[in-house]
Amino acid sequence: MIIDEISWNIMFRGVIPFGSANIFLMVLIYFTLARFRLGTSYPYYATFIVCFIIFLLGPLINMMQVDSIKHAYDITRNILLFAIGVPCLLLGLLTQSKVVISKAMIILPFVFGFMWSIFFVLTMPLYAISQNSMNQQTLPELLQIERINPELAYYSQAVLITLLLIIPSIIMLQKKLDKYVVVHIYGVLTLCFFMCIGNIFKQWEIYYAGSSLTALVWGWAVYRDILLTHQKLHQHSQYQRALAQAQFSASAKTSFTEYYPDKLNESYPFRDREALLEAVFTHSTGFIKQRTDNLLAALKTFTQNQVDTYQIRAKEILFMLFDSVIFQGNTVNNNIKSLLQQLEQQGQNIEKAPSIEDIDNIIFEQAYLLSQLKNKEPQNEADAALIDSIKQYILGHYDSNISINDVISVVGASRSHIMKTFKTVTSKTINQYLTDVRIGKAKSLLLTQSITETAYDVGFNNSAYFSTVFKQQVGITPKAFQQNSKLGI
C-alpha cells in the first residue's frame, strides 16, 4: 500500500491558500448579499476579492501537470492582483472610512499598480527562475532581458504594498472608525505584513500561508456581523412585541383598523413627524418645543380636530418616539422595561385626556424627556451647548444652501474651535453631519415626492448632484430607493 504524504511546503504554499480562497469566496457572497452595508465600497471590495482568489490559486496551479499555462497564469494573477486588486482594496477602505476621494486619488493607485506590473513582466518570475534556470530558451522572449535583476520585482512589490496599503491603513486607523471597518483594516495589515516578509526574505511559505490569515480575519468579521445582526433583529423583535402590547393595552375598546386605509394618505404630516423624531434622537432639546408644536398643529388639521381620531394619532406618535429611542440605541444607560411601562402609562393618559390640549401637553413632555436620554457620558457643558447649537441650526436650515461660514456666524465661536469640537464629540465633520441630515430627510420625502422636488427640499441645488451624494451615502440611487420602497425591499 502506497501512502502519499503532503509535505509542509505543499501544505503552506498550496493547501492553505486554496482553503483561504474558499473562505474569501464565502466572504464575497456575504458582501454581495449585504452590499447595502458596504455602500459604494462594495464594487471595490468585490473586485479585490476576485483578484485575490485568482492569486491564491496560483501555487496550486503550479503544482499541477499543466506546464503550458503555468507561466501565463503566474504573470496574469500577479498583474490582476497588483494592478487592479490592490488599488481597489485601497479605494474600498477609503470609501468605507468616509474619506473624500478625488479623481486623482482614484486613478493614482492604478497607475502605480500598472507601472509595477510592467516592471514585473520585464523580469523573470520566481516560477521561471526556479523551474527553468537550466533551460532559458523555453521562457517567453520578454523574460530574456538579463539587465534587470529578477529579485527587484519582489522588493518592489513590498514597496508597492507599503505605499498603497500599509501607510494609508495606518493613517485611517487614526480616525474614529466603525469597528467593522477597523477589522477590515487589520485584516489588510495582516496581509501586507506577511507578504512583505515573504518577499524580502523569499520565504514563500510565509508569503502564502501568512497572507491567508486575512481570510480568517475577514471571515471572522463576517461571522460577527451576521451574529450581531441576528441578535439585534431578535432583540428588536422582542421590543416591538413588548411595545405593541403596551400600546394595545392602553385601549381595550378602540378599533385601530379604520384609521389605517389601504392607500397612503399623502396629507399626513410625515415631514413634521420625522423632524420631531430627528430632534429627539439628536438630543436637540432646545428644538423640541418648536418641532412638537409644528407636528401637533399639522395633526389637528389632518384629524379635523376630532378628539377620538386625534387620540389615536397622538398615541401613534408617542409609540414611534419610544420605539425610535429604544431601537436606535439611546437607552444604553436606561432601563428599557421602565420605558415600556412609561409608554403604557402615557398611552392610558392620552386615552383619558379630556381635551386635545391635554394630549398636546403629554406629547411635548414625553418628547422632551426622551430627548434628554444620553447614550454617551456627559460632555463638557460648554462643548455640549456648542454642539447643540450647531445641530439645531442645521436641523432648522438643512433645506437651504448653508455652509460652514453660516454656522460660524450663528454660533459665534472661532472656526477652528467649532470644527475641532464638533469632530471630537460627534466623530463627524459638520459637512458630514449636514449630509447625513439631508439624506435622512430625503429618504422620507422620496416616498411621496419626485427626485427633483426632494433634492431642492433638502438643500441641493440640482437633482444630479443630489443623486450622486444619495448613492454615495445609501448605496443605491434615489430612483432605485423609490422602486425598492414600493416593492417592500
C-alpha positions as MATLAB code, in Angstrom:
seq = 'MIIDEISWNIMFRGVIPFGSANIFLMVLIYFTLARFRLGTSYPYYATFIVCFIIFLLGPLINMMQVDSIKHAYDITRNILLFAIGVPCLLLGLLTQSKVVISKAMIILPFVFGFMWSIFFVLTMPLYAISQNSMNQQTLPELLQIERINPELAYYSQAVLITLLLIIPSIIMLQKKLDKYVVVHIYGVLTLCFFMCIGNIFKQWEIYYAGSSLTALVWGWAVYRDILLTHQKLHQHSQYQRALAQAQFSASAKTSFTEYYPDKLNESYPFRDREALLEAVFTHSTGFIKQRTDNLLAALKTFTQNQVDTYQIRAKEILFMLFDSVIFQGNTVNNNIKSLLQQLEQQGQNIEKAPSIEDIDNIIFEQAYLLSQLKNKEPQNEADAALIDSIKQYILGHYDSNISINDVISVVGASRSHIMKTFKTVTSKTINQYLTDVRIGKAKSLLLTQSITETAYDVGFNNSAYFSTVFKQQVGITPKAFQQNSKLGI';
ca = [
       0.000    0.000    0.000;
       1.450    3.356   -1.079;
       0.714    6.372    1.092;
       1.255    9.790   -0.471;
       2.285   12.311    2.146;
       1.741   16.034    1.787;
       4.920   17.962    2.565;
       4.872   21.116    4.666;
       5.855   23.048    1.561;
       2.754   21.837   -0.300;
       0.609   22.449    2.787;
       1.682   26.078    3.250;
       2.022   27.007   -0.418;
      -0.912   25.088   -1.874;
      -3.465   23.659    0.515;
      -3.789   26.598    2.927;
      -4.078   29.251    0.179;
      -6.711   27.085   -1.533;
      -8.689   26.925    1.726;
      -8.332   30.686    2.105;
      -9.644   31.184   -1.414;
     -12.789   29.311   -0.411;
     -13.216   31.481    2.689;
     -12.849   34.605    0.554;
     -15.461   33.221   -1.813;
     -17.906   32.955    1.103;
     -16.984   36.487    2.191;
     -17.685   37.702   -1.344;
     -21.096   36.022   -1.311;
     -21.950   37.693    2.002;
     -20.714   41.096    0.786;
     -22.914   40.687   -2.284;
     -25.984   39.768   -0.251;
     -25.354   42.552    2.275;
     -23.878   45.104   -0.132;
     -26.186   47.825    1.246;
     -23.965   47.766    4.375;
     -20.842   48.424    2.317;
     -22.478   51.024    0.085;
     -20.232   52.360   -2.663;
     -17.221   50.453   -1.292;
     -18.785   47.123   -2.363;
     -17.564   47.143   -6.029;
     -14.010   47.829   -4.861;
     -14.030   45.038   -2.272;
     -15.658   42.591   -4.686;
     -13.038   43.291   -7.351;
     -10.187   42.824   -4.884;
     -11.586   39.542   -3.552;
     -11.995   38.104   -7.063;
      -8.404   39.078   -7.941;
      -7.091   37.684   -4.656;
      -8.907   34.371   -5.111;
      -7.286   34.006   -8.535;
      -3.926   34.895   -6.977;
      -4.239   32.346   -4.139;
      -4.941   29.569   -6.627;
      -1.572   30.187   -8.317;
       0.589   27.838   -6.196;
      -1.909   25.023   -6.672;
      -1.837   25.547  -10.449;
       1.965   25.434  -10.374;
       1.846   22.036   -8.638;
      -0.366   20.566  -11.332;
       0.825   18.928  -14.549;
      -0.199   21.837  -16.763;
       3.125   23.251  -17.891;
       1.581   25.012  -20.879;
      -0.364   27.508  -18.751;
       1.813   27.879  -15.654;
       3.843   30.883  -16.850;
       0.835   32.680  -18.311;
      -1.254   32.106  -15.173;
       1.587   33.230  -12.903;
       2.001   36.505  -14.787;
      -1.762   37.086  -15.116;
      -2.560   36.553  -11.425;
       0.176   38.980  -10.335;
      -0.978   41.659  -12.768;
      -4.625   41.242  -11.728;
      -3.828   41.488   -8.017;
      -1.349   44.352   -8.010;
      -2.597   46.405  -10.964;
      -6.313   46.079  -10.179;
      -6.998   44.243   -6.910;
      -4.707   46.166   -4.539;
      -5.768   49.618   -5.833;
      -9.424   48.559   -5.494;
      -8.756   47.391   -1.929;
      -7.276   50.793   -1.080;
     -10.267   52.627   -2.600;
     -12.657   50.311   -0.765;
     -11.027   51.105    2.587;
     -11.001   54.846    1.873;
     -14.644   54.823    0.800;
     -15.786   52.773    3.805;
     -13.809   55.106    6.090;
     -15.711   58.036    4.516;
     -12.572   59.661    3.173;
     -13.352   62.060    0.342;
     -11.724   60.641   -2.805;
     -10.798   62.928   -5.689;
     -10.486   61.746   -9.281;
      -6.694   61.867   -8.971;
      -6.869   59.680   -5.866;
      -8.916   57.112   -7.771;
      -6.536   56.971  -10.743;
      -3.171   57.183   -8.945;
      -3.200   53.710   -7.259;
      -3.973   52.063  -10.614;
      -1.099   53.969  -12.216;
       1.324   52.655   -9.590;
      -0.103   49.153   -9.961;
       0.296   49.078  -13.738;
       3.814   50.518  -13.512;
       4.804   47.682  -11.184;
       3.110   45.157  -13.495;
       5.181   46.364  -16.455;
       8.321   46.071  -14.359;
       7.268   42.580  -13.267;
       6.706   41.396  -16.851;
      10.167   42.645  -17.809;
      11.747   40.477  -15.122;
      11.770   36.742  -14.636;
       9.005   35.496  -12.324;
      10.014   33.277   -9.420;
       8.462   30.253  -11.043;
      10.555   30.772  -14.152;
      13.729   31.170  -12.095;
      13.210   28.041  -10.052;
      11.851   25.761  -12.757;
      13.689   26.843  -15.903;
      17.119   28.053  -14.812;
      18.662   25.261  -16.860;
      16.510   25.834  -19.907;
      16.387   29.563  -20.633;
      15.246   29.122  -24.224;
      11.787   27.932  -23.088;
      10.982   31.278  -21.480;
       8.930   33.915  -23.298;
      11.046   36.424  -25.174;
      10.236   39.340  -22.849;
      11.591   37.420  -19.914;
      15.013   37.001  -21.517;
      16.139   40.502  -20.516;
      19.238   39.958  -18.358;
      19.945   43.548  -17.333;
      17.033   43.602  -14.867;
      17.623   41.668  -11.672;
      14.538   39.453  -11.166;
      14.749   39.825   -7.384;
      13.978   43.514   -7.749;
      10.408   42.506   -8.608;
       9.966   41.081   -5.112;
      11.451   44.088   -3.332;
       9.446   46.487   -5.485;
       6.295   44.522   -4.658;
       6.945   45.125   -0.951;
       7.417   48.852   -1.665;
       4.151   48.949   -3.655;
       2.257   47.250   -0.832;
       3.719   49.695    1.681;
       2.754   52.748   -0.365;
      -0.741   51.630   -1.369;
      -1.899   49.737    1.721;
       0.286   49.910    4.837;
       0.745   53.686    5.089;
      -2.880   54.587    4.172;
      -4.207   51.914    6.572;
      -2.159   53.255    9.490;
      -3.372   56.786    8.716;
      -7.018   55.626    8.573;
      -6.667   53.916   11.952;
      -6.006   57.334   13.478;
      -9.622   58.240   12.724;
     -12.622   57.183   14.791;
     -13.951   54.383   12.637;
     -16.695   51.830   12.980;
     -15.400   48.556   14.457;
     -16.485   46.751   11.296;
     -14.146   48.961    9.230;
     -11.309   48.613   11.750;
     -11.437   44.815   11.446;
     -11.155   45.100    7.664;
      -8.110   47.344    8.031;
      -6.409   44.970   10.483;
      -7.045   42.145    8.034;
      -5.340   44.167    5.304;
      -2.358   44.963    7.530;
      -2.010   41.242    8.292;
      -1.950   40.539    4.564;
       0.639   43.253    3.951;
       2.942   42.189    6.800;
       3.322   38.580    5.703;
       3.555   39.416    2.000;
       6.338   41.910    2.667;
       8.236   39.488    4.935;
       7.847   36.729    2.361;
       9.090   38.969   -0.446;
      12.070   40.386    1.403;
      13.362   37.049    2.698;
      11.972   34.978   -0.181;
      10.094   32.729    2.256;
       7.119   31.771    0.118;
       5.548   29.574    2.776;
       5.247   32.681    4.962;
       4.141   34.705    1.939;
       1.138   32.500    1.142;
       0.218   30.948    4.489;
       0.668   34.192    6.412;
      -1.257   36.344    3.969;
      -4.023   33.761    4.062;
      -4.704   34.840    7.654;
      -6.525   37.784    6.112;
      -9.220   35.340    5.063;
      -9.665   34.284    8.681;
      -9.824   37.889    9.895;
     -12.405   38.896    7.284;
     -14.283   35.636    7.759;
     -14.464   36.330   11.495;
     -15.718   39.853   10.768;
     -18.477   38.440    8.559;
     -19.428   35.906   11.230;
     -19.580   38.611   13.894;
     -21.635   40.840   11.630;
     -24.144   38.064   10.947;
     -24.303   37.212   14.652;
     -24.783   40.811   15.776;
     -27.379   41.451   13.087;
     -29.292   38.381   14.174;
     -29.109   39.429   17.821;
     -30.221   42.943   17.005;
     -33.161   41.748   14.942;
     -34.145   39.287   17.667;
     -33.851   41.980   20.312;
     -35.823   44.449   18.213;
     -38.494   41.844   17.605;
     -38.836   41.392   21.355;
     -39.002   45.135   21.905;
     -41.581   45.549   19.159;
     -43.798   42.885   20.660;
     -43.495   44.492   24.070;
     -44.133   47.956   22.638;
     -47.139   46.711   20.693;
     -48.521   45.034   23.790;
     -48.044   48.197   25.844;
     -49.610   50.328   23.119;
     -52.534   47.978   22.607;
     -53.253   47.622   26.307;
     -53.788   51.372   26.565;
     -57.192   50.973   24.940;
     -59.284   47.840   25.167;
     -62.263   49.137   23.212;
     -60.742   51.042   20.323;
     -60.524   49.600   16.824;
     -57.419   50.791   15.016;
     -58.098   49.411   11.542;
     -60.380   52.229   10.425;
     -57.580   54.736   10.917;
     -55.226   52.952    8.512;
     -56.689   52.859    4.997;
     -55.291   50.701    2.215;
     -53.797   53.686    0.369;
     -51.241   56.090    1.790;
     -52.783   59.419    2.790;
     -50.335   61.987    1.459;
     -51.871   64.781    3.560;
     -50.471   63.227    6.744;
     -47.647   65.418    8.186;
     -44.830   62.959    7.533;
     -42.181   65.670    7.336;
     -43.144   67.254   10.661;
     -43.177   63.840   12.323;
     -39.695   62.994   11.017;
     -38.433   66.394   12.142;
     -39.580   65.718   15.715;
     -38.084   62.217   15.694;
     -34.793   63.675   14.455;
     -34.773   66.313   17.196;
     -35.413   63.675   19.870;
     -32.762   61.309   18.518;
     -30.097   64.030   18.259;
     -30.860   65.270   21.802;
     -31.783   68.724   20.453;
     -33.866   69.631   23.487;
     -33.983   73.304   22.531;
     -35.723   72.348   19.315;
     -38.368   70.038   20.820;
     -40.969   72.720   21.567;
     -40.974   74.140   18.039;
     -40.973   70.737   16.318;
     -43.734   69.409   18.596;
     -45.899   72.472   18.003;
     -45.456   72.178   14.230;
     -46.362   68.494   14.195;
     -49.368   68.800   16.503;
     -50.714   71.806   14.596;
     -50.498   69.820   11.354;
     -52.064   66.816   13.098;
     -55.055   68.886   14.209;
     -55.641   69.898   10.610;
     -55.253   66.314    9.440;
     -57.749   64.950   12.023;
     -60.067   67.960   11.704;
     -59.867   68.393   15.488;
     -61.808   65.198   16.158;
     -60.728   64.097   19.627;
     -61.099   60.335   19.071;
     -59.072   60.385   15.892;
     -56.538   62.787   17.417;
     -56.028   60.418   20.357;
     -55.177   57.519   18.060;
     -52.730   59.582   16.003;
     -51.126   61.052   19.127;
     -50.614   57.572   20.547;
     -49.088   56.544   17.242;
     -46.567   59.394   17.510;
     -45.836   58.512   21.127;
     -45.257   54.898   20.101;
     -42.806   55.934   17.373;
     -40.890   58.231   19.731;
     -40.314   55.465   22.275;
     -39.591   52.871   19.596;
     -37.037   55.126   17.907;
     -35.232   55.885   21.170;
     -35.063   52.216   22.182;
     -34.066   50.760   18.830;
     -31.593   53.461   17.861;
     -29.560   52.762   20.983;
     -30.193   55.810   23.166;
     -31.087   53.655   26.180;
     -27.769   52.012   26.978;
     -27.769   53.512   30.470;
     -31.512   53.373   30.968;
     -33.930   50.664   31.949;
     -35.873   49.575   28.879;
     -38.554   47.938   30.992;
     -39.225   51.241   32.757;
     -39.562   52.942   29.371;
     -42.123   50.379   28.279;
     -44.047   50.946   31.489;
     -43.814   54.680   30.895;
     -45.176   54.236   27.369;
     -48.064   52.152   28.649;
     -48.914   54.719   31.323;
     -48.748   57.680   28.924;
     -50.863   55.809   26.384;
     -53.511   55.405   29.056;
     -53.193   59.092   29.962;
     -53.828   60.049   26.330;
     -56.840   57.756   26.284;
     -58.230   59.507   29.389;
     -57.283   63.049   28.339;
     -60.404   65.244   28.282;
     -59.159   67.609   25.575;
     -56.731   67.951   22.683;
     -54.700   70.470   24.708;
     -54.103   67.863   27.417;
     -52.936   65.387   24.763;
     -50.560   68.016   23.381;
     -49.007   68.511   26.820;
     -48.383   64.767   27.165;
     -46.692   64.518   23.762;
     -44.467   67.541   24.405;
     -43.471   66.360   27.886;
     -42.564   62.857   26.678;
     -40.684   64.130   23.608;
     -38.642   66.458   25.829;
     -37.847   63.737   28.369;
     -36.860   61.240   25.662;
     -34.572   63.809   24.029;
     -32.630   64.057   27.291;
     -31.693   60.365   27.293;
     -27.997   60.163   26.510;
     -26.053   57.255   25.089;
     -22.660   58.706   25.998;
     -21.140   60.174   29.114;
     -21.914   63.892   29.525;
     -19.514   66.161   27.668;
     -18.116   69.464   28.876;
     -21.156   71.728   29.318;
     -19.777   74.455   27.049;
     -18.930   71.932   24.329;
     -22.315   70.236   24.681;
     -24.083   73.602   24.302;
     -21.952   74.412   21.257;
     -22.773   71.076   19.591;
     -26.479   71.525   20.340;
     -26.403   74.991   18.754;
     -24.755   73.659   15.616;
     -27.175   70.738   15.335;
     -30.198   72.957   15.939;
     -29.101   75.359   13.222;
     -28.502   72.546   10.731;
     -31.808   70.830   11.572;
     -33.612   74.119   11.056;
     -31.869   75.168    7.835;
     -30.778   71.948    6.105;
     -33.209   72.762    3.278;
     -31.281   75.960    2.478;
     -27.935   76.466    0.778;
     -25.986   76.764    4.042;
     -22.241   76.480    4.588;
     -19.825   76.233    7.496;
     -19.454   80.033    7.401;
     -23.191   80.350    8.086;
     -22.853   78.017   11.081;
     -19.899   80.005   12.409;
     -21.734   83.324   12.114;
     -24.721   81.983   14.046;
     -22.828   80.077   16.747;
     -20.332   82.858   17.389;
     -17.136   80.869   18.020;
     -13.894   80.527   16.115;
     -13.837   78.342   13.014;
     -11.063   76.066   14.292;
     -12.734   75.572   17.703;
     -16.125   74.800   16.157;
     -14.772   72.274   13.680;
     -12.437   70.587   16.180;
     -15.065   70.356   18.939;
     -17.784   69.056   16.641;
     -15.487   66.385   15.183;
     -14.224   65.327   18.635;
     -17.682   64.974   20.169;
     -19.632   63.547   17.231;
     -16.837   61.773   15.266;
     -18.138   63.603   12.179;
     -17.334   66.831   10.395;
     -20.058   69.471   10.161;
     -20.416   68.804    6.438;
     -20.774   65.072    7.085;
     -23.484   65.729    9.669;
     -25.281   68.120    7.298;
     -25.145   65.498    4.540;
     -26.431   62.801    6.896;
     -29.373   65.005    7.931;
     -30.216   65.887    4.332;
     -30.077   62.282    3.126;
     -32.067   61.132    6.148;
     -34.788   63.660    5.346;
     -34.626   62.735    1.663;
     -35.415   59.091    2.425;
     -38.704   60.184    3.959;
     -39.572   62.707    1.248;
     -38.810   60.322   -1.617;
     -41.745   58.172   -0.509;
     -44.197   60.879   -1.568;
     -42.247   63.264   -3.843;
     -40.255   63.255   -7.042;
     -36.456   63.167   -7.006;
     -36.185   66.781   -8.197;
     -38.621   68.069   -5.562;
     -36.821   66.151   -2.848;
     -33.408   67.438   -3.937;
     -34.489   71.081   -3.594;
     -36.411   70.439   -0.375;
     -33.302   69.125    1.374;
     -30.979   71.893    0.203;
     -29.369   70.616   -3.029;
     -29.115   72.979   -5.996;
     -29.634   70.276   -8.621;
     -31.020   66.770   -8.722;
     -27.969   65.258  -10.477;
     -25.618   66.169   -7.628;
     -28.247   65.049   -5.107;
     -28.450   61.651   -6.820;
     -24.665   61.307   -6.676;
     -24.478   62.107   -2.948;
     -27.512   59.920   -2.191;
     -25.904   56.933   -3.905;
     -22.612   57.509   -2.058;
     -24.422   57.530    1.288;
     -27.112   54.895    0.746;
     -25.532   52.649   -1.869;
     -28.370   52.953   -4.392;
     -29.805   55.773   -6.499;
     -32.878   57.747   -5.366;
     -34.885   56.132   -8.174;
     -33.886   52.643   -7.029;
     -34.756   53.643   -3.445;
     -38.244   54.663   -4.572;
     -38.698   51.436   -6.512;
     -37.497   49.337   -3.560;
     -39.878   51.117   -1.192;
     -42.802   50.228   -3.445;
     -41.670   46.605   -3.626;
     -41.123   46.430    0.130;
     -37.398   45.641   -0.194;
];
